[in-house]
Amino acid sequence: MSLSFVNRSRAMGWMVIAAASAFLMGISSGAAMAQSGEDLFAQGNQAYAEGRYDDAIRHYDRVIQAAGYSASVLYNMANAYYQKKDVGQAILNYERALYLNPGNADIRANLAVARKDAGLIPEPVAGWQRYFDLLNLNGWALALSGVFGAVSLLFLLRGIRPDIFRGTAFGSVTAFCLLCLITGGTGVALQYGNLSRGVITQNQARLQVSPFDSADSSAALKDGKVVRMAKIYKDYVLVKEDNGRSGWVKRDAVQPVVPPGGFS
């Protein structure tokens, strides 16, 4: 056995040990962060129960920094902001919680109450469109990929074993799969459009005709108002309301429902 081979073997052994150590350290660190997040969440809930809403919000924010976003943390944070009468932040966090957990009835109910109390009744949504709000973008994309895989498998089996589906059976299954593909594609398209949604978090935010400090105001937006964030120019964001009105607001007056970089 040559010396160079021994050295390479030793080096490979150390590399394996180092990789294993890094993996174990990653698991340990992740477990510690999860435990830290659970402790902070419990502390936030205790502060909320005692009416210390600012402390509760700080704890929930630290949970997000330590363990990432979750619907439960955002929901509780929204409740704390609601108790503080901070409508903009309450609605923003309800919207974020609902994005992560679209089927949660409690989040929807509290969001509706917060909007009603602030006089922010949303435009009515068509019944068919409510169906596509049952999943977020990731959910519809996953469903669409699953259906696409099923369709691919169907045609593969059809090519290998033509006798599996005969007559109208193959046509019926194909039609059903195509319907699912269309439904999934529609869900993805609609939810993709929701990525541009934002919430006004500054009361009576000036809606300006152009993105300059000296520009005239065309209206004032209530905090908690949901808008579409169409474009960013320097310190301003072009927003569009459901009624078609648009204008520029300061960047610090509106926050996206889906945070920059997404939910982690």
N, C-alpha and C positions, 0 to 999 in steps of 0.2 A: 504493500500500500504506500503510495507516494505521500510526501509531506503536504503537497498542494491539495490532494484529495482530502486529507485529514482536516486541513484548515477550512476547506469548503464545507465539510460535514459539520464542523464545530459552528461555523458561521450560520449554517442553515438551522442548527439546533437553537442557537440564540435568537434567531429571527422567529422561530416557532414559539419560543418561550415569551418573547416580547409581545407577539401578536396575541397570545393567550392572556397575558397579563393585561394588555390594553382592553381586551374584550371583557374580562372580569371587572376591571375598573369602570368600564362603561356601564355595565349592569349595576354595579354598586352605586355609581353616581346617579343613574336613573332612578333607582329605588329610593335614594336619599332625597332627590328632588321631589319625587311623588309623595313621600312622607311629609316633607316640608310643606308642599302644597296642601295636603290634607289638614295639617295643623293650622296653617294660615286661614284655610276655609272655615274651620271650626271657630277660630278666633273672630273671624268676620261675622259669622252667624251669631256669636255671643254678643258682639258689639251691636249688631242690628237689633237683637232682642232687647237690649238695654237702652235702645234709642240713641246710641252713639253712631249716627249714620256716617259721619266723616271718617271715623275710625274703621267702620265696616268697609267703606269704599277703599280705603288705603290697604286693608288686608286683602280684599278681593283683587285689587290691582297687583299686589305682590304675588298672589296665587298665579295670575296670568303670566307674570314675568318668570316665575319659577317652573310652572308646569304647562303653560300654554293656555289657549282659549278653550272654554267648554260652555255648553249651553246653561248648565246649572250655575256656574259662577257669574256669567253675564246676566242671567235672570235675577239673581240675588242682588247684583250690583244695580241693575235697573230699578229694583224695588227700593233700594236705599236712596237712589237719586230721586225717585218719585216722592218719597217721604220728605226729602229736602226741598220739594217743589222745583227741582231743576228738570223741567219738562224735556228740554233738548237732549240732555244726557240720558234721561230715563228712556225716552223713545228710541234713541240710538242703540242703547244696550238691549232693549227688548227686541229690536229689529235684528241685531246680531245674534241674539240667542235663538230667535225664530229661524234664522238662516241655517243655524247648525242643527236645529231640531224642529223642522217645519210642521210636524204633526202634533206638537205639544199644545193641548187645549188651554192650559194655565197661562202659557206665554201669550197666546192669542187673546185671551180674555183680559189680561192685565194691560196689554198693549192697547186694546180697544177702549178700556177705561181711561188710560192716560190720554189718548187722543180726544176722547169725548170731553174730559175735564178741561183740556186746553182749547176746545173749540176747533179741533182739527179733524173733521169728518172726512175720511178719504173718499175718492171717487168710487162709485159702485163698480164691482168687478163682475164680468160676465160669468154665469154659472159654469160654463165649460172651462174657463180659465182657472177657476178655483182648483180643479182637479190637478192642474200642472203645478200648483203650489204645494202639493203633498210631499214633493221631493225637491232638494236643492240641485244645483248644477252637478255636483259630484254624484248625487244619487241617480239622476237621469242619465248621466254619462255611463255610469256603471250598468244601469239597466239596458241601455242601448247596446253596449258592448256585449252583454250577455245574450241579447236577442240576436245580434249579428253572428255570434259564435254558434248559436242554435241553428240559424239559417244555413250557415256554412256546413255544419255537420249534417243537416238534412240533405243538402244537395250532394255531399260526399257519399252518404249512405245510398242515395238514389243512384249514383253512378256505379257504386260497388255492387249493390244488391237491388236491381230494378224491380224485383218482385215484392219488396217490402211494402211499397206504396203503389196501389193500383187504382185505376179509375179516378173517382172523385176524391178519394182519401188524400192523395198527394196534393191535389188542387186546393182542398179545404185547409189543409195544414199550411200550405204555402201562403194562402190568402191571410190566414190568421197571423203568421209570422210577419208578413209585409205590413199588416195593420199595426202590429207591435213596433215595427221599425219606424213607421210614420209617427206613432205616438211618442216614442222615445226621442226621435229627432225634433219633434215639436217642443217637447219638454226641455231639451238641451238648448234650443234656440231661444225660448222664452226666458229661461233662467240665466242664460248668458247675458241677456239684456239687463237683468237685475244687478249685474256686477257694477253697473254705473250708478246705482242708487246711493244717495247720500242724505244726511239729516242735518238741517240747520240747528246749530247748537248755540247760537247767539241771538238773544231776543231782539226783535226789530232790526234784523240785519238789512242793510241797505242793498236794494237791487238796483244796480247801476246800468246805464246804457252802454258803457264802455269800460275797459279794464284800466282805468286811470283814477288817481285820487281826486282829480278835479272834475270828474264826470258827474252829470246830473243823476239823481235817483228817480226811478220810475215807480218804485213801491218799497214797502218794508215787509220782510218775511218774519213770521213768528218762529220762535224756537220750537223744534219738534217737527217742522214741516219737512216732508219727504220730497226730494227733488231728484232730477237726473243730472249727474255731473258730466257735462259734454266735453269740456276743454279746459286746460289750465294755461294761463298766461301770466308769468311772473308771480305776483302776489294775489292773483284773482282766479276765480273759477267761474266758467260759464255754466249756469244751471238752467234747467227747464222744468216747469211745473206741468202737472197733468192737464191743466186747462190750456196749455200751449204758450203761456207767457214765459219769457226767458230774459236773462240779464246776467250781469256779473256781480259776484259777491266776493268779499275777502276770503282768502283761503282758510283763515282761522275761524271763520263763521260757519263752516260746513265740514262735516266729516263723513267719509265713505262708510257704508254699512259693512262692506268687506274691507278689512284693513289692508294697507299696502303690504304686499308680500303674502296676503291670504291669512287664513286661520292656521296657526301652528300649535 
